[in-house]
Amino acid sequence: MTERESIYRLLDSGDCRKVEQVGPYKIVRPAPNAAYKIGDPAQWDGPDATYIKSDQGGGDWQYRRSMPESFTIALPPFTVKIKLTPFGHIGIFPEQRTNWDFIFNLKASSDSPLEVLNLFAYSGVSTLACLKRGFSVCHVDSAKGMVDWAAENARLSGLAKGKARWIVDDVLKFVRREVKRGRKYDGFILDPPSFGRGAKGEVWKLERDLPELMEAMMAMCGGSPAFIILSCFTLGFGPANLDRILRTYLPHDAPGKFSSAELVIPESSGRVHPRGACAYYAAPGIS
């Protein structure tokens, strides 16, 4: 496999779809916010798999050639497992590279590793970034399959010996217990969905439950976090809104640095495909 084949590239987007090179395979997936014309029609020739969304919810993959159930690609500096899931995901969200770079650039002391809580952590590339920096990470997701996937990515990336707790639990239930236990964390990463269900039927609604989650985070760091990464893909939760959320729950005199950005994926053409938003906070001396 060549270097070009072993990595991820967004080739083009438009007509509410995107075409991606994922390892040796070209795939097409829905992209509802790509409500513009296709930029490079030649990039769309001969996809190996196309995800077709159903009007009743969910969808199916249509294959033009046989593909393995899973395979690995390089997502430097990591190696991660890719799998075409029944809900159209592949196991990575490349637009979050901005978040991984934020973690890599933190100026935390190696003599006192940060305790980090990663919520809605999915297959865990942000967890890998923290482990690469030598941080201690509590990785929480309500889906056991996703937590197992994240732990496998840590092994594939040579980070299996990093200090990580792999937790399968409803996020709100978990943080409530951590607050009662008096557990303390320094940094927080959260990527909450608009709506979700826990393993035991717990219902998460972003606009209803995010305030309680933010309050719990502040309780777990005494109102003085080392850093926070808050990303979101929900309509209406853009960079300005996420920035205001962080500023609302942190003390008014918090001396650190706030920033926010739109999350995008660069395309082969040099254009970018917008995918979501993120806001950041870093305490003095760590940013």
N, C-alpha and C positions, 0 to 999 in steps of 0.2 A: 504494500500500500504506500503510495507516495504521500509526501507532506501535505500536498493539496487535498488529497482524498481523506486524510485523517482528521481534518478539522471541520469546524462549522463556518459557513458563510451564508449570508442572506444575499441572494442573487438579484431579486427584484420584488416589487410589490405593486398592487393596483387592482382595480375591479373587485375590491374587498377580499383579495387573496394575497398570499405571499409564496414565493418559490425559494426553497432553501437547499443548499448543499450540506448534507449531514453525513460526514465520513464519505464513503464511496457512493452514496445514494442521493438522488434528487427527489425532493418531496414538495407537494403543494398542500397548503393548509389555509383555512379561512382566516381573514384578517379584516374584521368588520370596519375598523377605522381607516383602512386603505381605500377611502372613497374618492379615488383619483385614478387617472388613466395609467395603465401599465407603461413602465418606462422603457423596457427593452424586451420586445416580444420574442427575440431569439432565445432568451434565457428559459423560456417556458417549454421548449421542445423536449419531448420524451421523458417526463417525470417517471420515476420508479413507483411512486405511491402517491395517491391523492386522497385527502380526507374529505368526505362528503357529509355535511351536517344534515341531520334530519329535522323536519318541521316539528316533530314530536319531542325533540330534545335528543341529545347524544348524536351519534353518527357512526360511520363505518369507513374503513380504509379500503380503497380499491387499488389493487396491485397490477403493475404491468410486467414485473418480473419478481421472482422469488427473493425474499429477504429473510435474514435470520431473525429469530424472535428478539434478540438483543445483540448489540455490538458496542465497542468502545471507540471514543474519539479523544483527541487531545484538545483540551480547553486550557491552554497554558496559564499557569504552571501545573495544571491538574490533568488527570485522565478520568473520564467519566463514562458511565454506562448510558447508552441510548436505547430507548424502547418506544415503539409506536403504540401508544395506549389507546384504549377504546374511546376515551374522551378527547382525543386529538392532541394530547401533549406528547413530548418526546423526552422529557426528563431534565431539560435545561431551559433557562430563560436568559438568552444572551444579552438582552437589554440591561440586565443587572450587573454587567461588568463594571459600570460606574460605581456600584456599591462595593464590589470586590476591591476596586482600586482605592476606594475610601478606606477600607480596612487595612490594605497593604501600606497605606501612607500614614497610619496612626503612629504617633511617636511614643508609644507605651514602653515603659522600662521592662526589660527582660528579667530584671531582678524581682519584679512583683507582677506576675502575669495577671492579666485582667480576667475576671469571671464574667462570661458573656451568656446571655439568654437569647436564643434564636427561636422565635415563635412563628407558627405556620411555616415551618422550615423546609418542607417538601423534600427534594432529593439532595439538598444540603451543600450547594457550592459555597454559599456564604459561611457555612460551618467549616468547610475545607479552608477557606481563606483565613478564618480565625485560628484554626489549628496550625496552619502554616506559619502564622505569626507567634505561635507558642502560647496562645490564650487557652483558657479552660472554657469549654462550651457545653451548655445544656441545650440540646437540640430537641424541639418539641413539635410533633405533628400528630393529628388524630388518626392518620392512616398508617397502620403497621407496615404495609407494603412500601410506603414512601420512606419511613424511618429505616427499614432494612436496606432500601436502595441507597440512602445517604451513607449508611455504614459501609456498604460495599464500595461506594465512591471513595471513601476515606482509605479503604484498603488498596484500591487500584492506584490511588495517588500517593501511596507510601506514607500515609498519615494514620494508620491504624493504631499506632502507639501513642497518638496524641490524647490529651486528657479530654474525653468527651463522655457525656451522659446522653444516651439515646432513649428518649421518652415518647411512648405512644399514649396520648391522652388528649382530652378536650382542653384547648388552651385556657379558657376562662376557669375551668375547674382546677387546672394545675396551678395557675398563678394565685388563685384564692388560697390553696393549700400552702403554697410557698410563703405567702404573706403571713399566714397563721404560724408557720414554722419559724418565722423570723429569718428566712433565707435572704442573703444579700447578693446582689449582682452589681457589676460595674458598668457593663455595656449592654445595649439591647438592640436586637434586629427584629423587625416585624414587618410582614408582608401580608396583611389581612385581606381575605376575599370579601366580595360584596355580601355573599351568602354562603353558608356551609353547614354541613351536618357532621357531628362527631360520631364516633364508633357506636355510641349508645343512644343515638338519636338526638343529641344535643344540637340546638339550632343557634348558629351565629348570624347576626345581622350587623353589618358594619356600623351604620348610623346609630344603632341602639347600644351596641356592646363596646365600641372602641373607647368611649369615655371611661368605663370601669377598668378596662385594660390599662389605659394610660395612668389612672390613679394607682393601680396596683404596682405598675413599674416604678412610679415615684416612691411608693412605700418601700420597695425592695432596694432602693439605692439612697434612701434618706433625702430624696430631692436633689441629689448631686450626682447625676450619671457622668461617667467618663465619656460616653458617646451614645447616640441613638441614631439608628437608620430606620426610617418609616417610609415604605414604598407602597404604592396602591395602583390598581388598574381599573378603578371604579369611576364611572362618569361623574363629573363634578368634584372629584377629589384630585385637583391639579396641584402643581407645585406651591402656589400661593396658599391654598387651603391647608395642605399638609404642613407648611411652614407655620401657619397660624396655630394649628393644633399643637405643635411642639412648644411654641412660645406660650400657649395658654396653660399647659400643664407643668412646664418648668417654672421655677421661681422667677418673679419679674426682674430680679437683679442677677439672674444667671450670667456669669461673666464670659461664658464660652462663645464659640462661633456658630452661628446659624447659617445654613445655606439650603438651597432647593434647586431642583433641576427637572427637566423633562427627560424621561428615559427613552432612548432611541437605539435602534440597531443600524449601523452603517451598512449600506448596500454596496455591491460591487461597482456600481456606477459612480459612487461618491455621494449619492443622495442618502437621506436617512429615513427610516421608517419609525414613526412615533409609536411608543408602546405603553407609556404609563408615566408616573410621576414619583418623585422621591424628595424627602426633606431630611436634613442632617443636623445634628448637634454634636459638637466636640468641645470638651472642657479645655480650659487654658493649659497649654503645655503639651497637649496630645494631638492637636491638629497641625 
